[in-house]
């Protein structure tokens, strides 16, 4: 019995695809997005906040080094459940140990990141577990579907990944904002919020322990503990990736296609909550949960769905140009917000929604390109290596985004983001020439 038949006789993908990709999204957004808002509200300056939260992205870059281990040691189902249990433990510890800076230091924005060293350690462990979970989940997904079934459910997996974003950046941030308003205690608001996240993730982990099916082909590539063969397999996965035709162009595309968003994403939330005298919109935490974490993410989700439908009709090659345009042009909305500093909630929400819809639409091409380039014997490892370069594309601008913003202000910063759109256009020109015209088209 083949893999797909085995899965179908036991459980339909509707039982596990939605929850698996919700579980993939929650810790990612906790580590990389919610941490940005949390440290900003706890009074950490933008430069330090952006630099250290970008460090948390390292596991997604480095996972290409250990991704072959997930291929050759244990089953992918084992990796999924084990990493979910570890992430749950980290969330519980974060809830218990989060420091409580002085309210005056928070108000002045002078809380040093050194106060949160243990919090950062816990976030790093959660990040490594989350990155490993990503490897296993993506590989498990590809093993459990035929190519046509993968295409049918890619919209579903993307949808529930974005629902995790709404939960993380919307619901959780809104909860933190409401608790902050009612108690005036910012550290307590984040302790309770992360505690809620820990409970939800515990329930998901228990569910997957019993519900995830066991595909016949989900087994270690190496059995019997042959160490030499294991390392040979690891080496082969890297060798075959870096000797693929067009690998340098592919790496350039993966590094530069999202460059504008790499700068923008670190400063969006600080800009929304910053005081007007500092060039921000002075929104409350709960308002950011609605504007950026809910309306913005729903627009992002809508853009992804529309992008998936569009790409399936015309194929990746024809979709690249309109998607690259939508990845870049909507960034102008933040230039407008920084210049006009509107106070109207609808205006702010509309501007954020436009930018996020464009990003969601344009990001579809990025996902399809990584899947296209990963085809082959080691597709799990190769896809993980691609996502490592995706992580690096966010890290490089993220390291300096906060310091640049502090030096030139929000208006000039967002204009700089627009200049970076040139890189997106350049790599799209060259990458498009190498893409199979039929790939991604039904």
WOKA-V801707 format. One record per backbone hydrogen bond with DSSP energy under -1.0 kcal/mol. CO is the residue of the C=O (numbers start at 1). NH is the residue of the N-H. Records with the same first field share a line. If there is no record, write none. Layout:
CO=NH ; NH
This chain:
2=6
3=7
4=8
5=9
7=10 ; 11
12=15
13=17
16=20
17=21
18=22
19=23
20=24
21=25
22=26
25=29
26=30
27=31
28=32
29=33 ; 34
30=35
33=37
34=38
35=39
36=40
37=41
38=42
39=44
40=43
43=111
45=49
46=50
47=51
48=52
49=53
50=54
51=55
54=57
55=58
57=60 ; 61
58=62
59=63
62=65
63=67
66=69
68=72
69=73
71=221
75=79
76=80
77=81
78=82
79=83
80=84
81=85
82=86
83=87
84=88
85=89
86=90
87=91
88=92
89=93
90=94
91=95
92=96
93=97
94=98
102=106
103=107
104=108
105=110
112=115
113=116
114=117
116=120
117=121
118=122
119=123
120=124
121=125
122=126
123=127
124=128
125=129
126=130
127=131
128=132
129=133
130=134
131=135
132=136
133=137
134=138
135=139
136=140
137=141
138=142
139=143
140=144
146=150
147=151
148=152
149=153
150=154
153=157
154=158
155=159
156=160
157=161
158=162
159=163
160=164
161=165
162=166
163=167
164=168
165=169
166=170 ; 171
167=172
170=174
171=175
172=176
173=177
174=178
175=179
176=180
177=181
178=182
179=183
180=184
185=189
186=190
187=191
188=192
189=193
190=194
191=195
192=196
193=197
194=198
195=199
196=200
197=201
198=202
199=203
200=204
201=205
202=206
203=207
204=208
205=209
207=211
208=212
215=218
217=219
225=227
226=230
227=231
228=232
229=233
230=234
231=235
232=236
233=237
234=238
235=239
236=240
237=241
238=242
241=244
244=247
246=250
247=251
248=252
249=253
250=254
251=255
252=256
253=257
256=259
258=262
259=263
260=264
261=265
264=268
267=271
268=272
269=273
270=274
271=281
272=283
274=282
275=278 ; 280
276=279
284=288
285=289
286=290
287=291
288=292 ; 293
290=295
291=296
294=298
295=299
296=300
297=301
298=302
299=303
300=304
301=305
302=306
303=307
304=308
305=309
306=310
307=311
308=312
309=313
310=314
311=315
312=442
315=319
316=320
319=323
320=324
321=325
322=326
323=327
324=328
325=329
328=331
329=332
330=333
331=334
332=336
333=337
334=338
335=339
336=340
337=341
344=348
345=349
346=350
347=351
348=352
349=353
350=354
351=355
352=356
353=357
354=358
355=359
356=360
357=361
358=362
359=363
363=367
364=368
365=369
366=370
367=371
368=372
369=373
370=374
376=379
378=382
379=383
380=384
381=385
382=386
383=387
384=388
385=389
386=390
387=391
388=392
389=393
391=395
392=396
394=398
395=399
397=401
400=404
401=405
402=406
403=407
404=408
405=409
409=413
410=414
411=415
412=416
413=417
414=418
415=419
416=420
418=421
419=422
420=423
421=425
422=426
423=427
424=428
425=429
426=430
427=431
428=432
431=434
436=439
438=441
439=316
